[in-house]
């Protein structure tokens, strides 16, 4: 355990950000009884150094939080595996499988490695293996599984209810072409 005076004085970014989070989110974590941080993964390609860096930075934050306050913490690694396959990675076999399935959700695209049900599942498993090799402590969640379990239903209904307000807020931030096709449901 690090001396509290050092924790409060350090300008090391994980501690600076952890101090802000602990102060600004006090009501939330007191209500929930824990602090949850989240990382995101777009499984349209294999995990890489950027994936590692995101989880490593979040882990540094968790470690700093643990020095500041005695409260349970967790990291959720969330895979956006319902994203559409926009392009074909250079480092995969059987590219023709992917060519036939462009723009489909990654968990609906067959696995070109022929090991799992889908390309999304393959890359999710590679991510978990990658993170486990470095002994990261995380909870894995899949967008596909979360949707199927209905865990987004309340939020989706709220988006539907606030549809026009959301469009009014987002459209000015988009280019002219994107403005023509934007929808909160198909960002």
C-alpha positions in Angstrom: 0.0 0.0 0.0 1.3 3.4 -1.0 1.4 6.2 1.6 -1.8 8.4 1.2 0.2 11.6 1.0 2.1 10.3 -2.1 -1.2 9.2 -3.7 -2.7 12.6 -3.2 0.4 14.5 -4.5 1.4 12.4 -7.5 0.8 13.7 -11.0 1.0 10.2 -12.5 -2.1 10.1 -14.8 -3.7 6.9 -13.4 -3.8 8.5 -10.0 -4.9 11.9 -11.3 -7.8 10.3 -13.2 -8.6 7.9 -10.4 -8.9 10.8 -7.9 -11.3 12.6 -10.3 -13.4 9.5 -10.8 -13.6 8.7 -7.1 -14.7 12.3 -6.4 -17.1 12.8 -9.3 -18.8 9.4 -9.2 -19.2 8.9 -5.5 -23.0 8.6 -5.5 -22.9 6.0 -8.3 -20.3 3.7 -6.7 -21.8 4.1 -3.2 -25.2 3.0 -4.6 -23.7 0.1 -6.6 -21.2 -0.9 -4.0 -18.4 -1.1 -6.7 -16.6 0.7 -9.4 -16.9 -0.7 -12.9 -14.7 0.4 -15.8 -15.1 -0.7 -19.3 -12.9 -1.3 -22.4 -14.2 -1.9 -25.9 -13.1 -4.3 -28.6 -14.1 -4.2 -32.3 -13.6 -7.8 -33.3 -13.4 -7.1 -37.1 -9.7 -8.0 -36.8 -7.4 -9.9 -34.5 -6.4 -8.4 -31.1 -3.3 -6.1 -31.4 -1.1 -3.8 -29.4 -3.9 -1.1 -29.3 -6.3 -3.7 -27.7 -3.6 -4.5 -25.1 -2.9 -0.9 -24.4 -6.6 -0.1 -23.8 -6.9 -2.9 -21.2 -3.5 -2.1 -19.7 -4.5 1.6 -19.2 -7.8 0.6 -17.6 -6.0 -1.9 -15.3 -3.7 1.0 -14.3 -6.8 3.0 -13.4 -8.2 0.1 -11.3 -4.9 -0.3 -9.5 -4.8 3.4 -8.7 -8.5 3.4 -7.5 -7.6 0.5 -5.1 -4.9 2.6 -3.6 -7.3 5.5 -3.0 -10.5 3.8 -1.8 -11.4 0.4 -0.4 -14.2 -0.6 -2.8 -14.6 -3.6 -5.2 -13.6 -2.8 -8.7 -14.2 -4.6 -12.0 -13.2 -4.2 -15.7 -15.7 -5.2 -18.3 -14.3 -5.9 -21.7 -17.1 -5.4 -24.2 -17.0 -6.8 -27.7 -18.9 -4.9 -30.3 -19.4 -8.2 -32.2 -22.6 -7.1 -33.9 -20.7 -4.5 -35.9 -20.8 -5.1 -39.6 -17.7 -6.4 -41.4 -16.6 -3.3 -43.2 -13.4 -4.6 -44.8 -11.4 -7.8 -45.0 -8.3 -8.0 -42.8 -5.1 -8.8 -44.6 -4.0 -11.5 -42.1 -6.9 -14.0 -42.5 -7.2 -17.2 -44.6 -10.1 -18.0 -46.9 -10.7 -14.4 -47.8 -13.5 -15.4 -50.1 -15.6 -16.4 -47.1 -15.4 -12.8 -45.8 -15.9 -11.3 -49.3 -19.3 -13.0 -49.5 -20.3 -11.6 -46.1 -19.3 -8.0 -46.1 -21.5 -5.7 -44.0 -23.1 -8.5 -42.1 -22.7 -8.6 -38.3 -19.4 -10.2 -37.3 -21.3 -13.0 -35.4 -23.2 -13.8 -38.6 -20.0 -14.1 -40.7 -18.6 -17.6 -41.0 -15.2 -18.1 -39.4 -12.5 -18.1 -42.2 -10.2 -20.0 -39.8 -13.0 -22.7 -39.6 -12.6 -23.1 -35.8 -15.7 -21.3 -34.5 -19.3 -20.6 -35.5 -18.5 -17.1 -36.6 -15.6 -14.6 -37.3 -16.8 -12.6 -34.3 -16.7 -15.6 -32.0 -13.2 -16.5 -33.4 -11.9 -13.0 -32.7 -13.5 -12.9 -29.3 -11.8 -16.1 -28.3 -8.5 -14.8 -29.6 -9.0 -11.6 -27.4 -9.8 -13.7 -24.3 -6.7 -15.9 -24.9 -4.6 -12.8 -25.5 -5.8 -11.1 -22.3 -5.5 -14.3 -20.2 -1.9 -14.7 -21.3 -1.1 -11.4 -19.7 -3.2 -12.3 -16.6 -5.6 -9.3 -17.0 -8.5 -9.4 -14.6 -11.7 -8.7 -16.7 -15.3 -9.8 -17.3 -16.0 -10.5 -21.0 -19.3 -9.4 -22.5 -20.5 -9.8 -26.1 -22.8 -7.3 -27.8 -24.6 -10.3 -29.5 -25.2 -12.1 -26.2 -26.2 -8.9 -24.4 -28.8 -8.1 -27.1 -30.2 -11.6 -27.1 -30.6 -11.6 -23.3 -32.6 -8.4 -23.6 -30.2 -6.4 -21.5 -30.4 -3.4 -23.9 -34.2 -3.3 -24.2 -34.8 -0.5 -21.7 -32.1 1.7 -23.3 -33.4 0.9 -26.8 -36.9 1.9 -25.8 -35.6 5.1 -24.4 -33.7 5.8 -27.7 -36.9 5.2 -29.6 -38.8 7.6 -27.3 -36.1 10.3 -27.7 -35.4 9.5 -31.4 -36.0 13.1 -32.7 -34.1 14.7 -29.8 -31.1 12.4 -30.4 -31.1 13.2 -34.2 -31.3 16.9 -33.5 -28.2 16.7 -31.2 -26.2 14.4 -33.5 -26.9 15.6 -37.0 -25.1 18.9 -36.7 -21.9 16.9 -35.9 -22.0 14.8 -39.1 -21.0 15.5 -42.7 -23.7 16.3 -45.3 -23.7 12.7 -46.7 -23.8 11.0 -43.4 -26.7 13.3 -42.2 -28.9 11.8 -45.0 -28.6 8.2 -43.6 -28.0 8.7 -39.9 -30.2 6.9 -37.4 -29.5 6.3 -33.7 -30.3 2.6 -34.4 -27.9 2.3 -37.3 -25.1 4.7 -36.4 
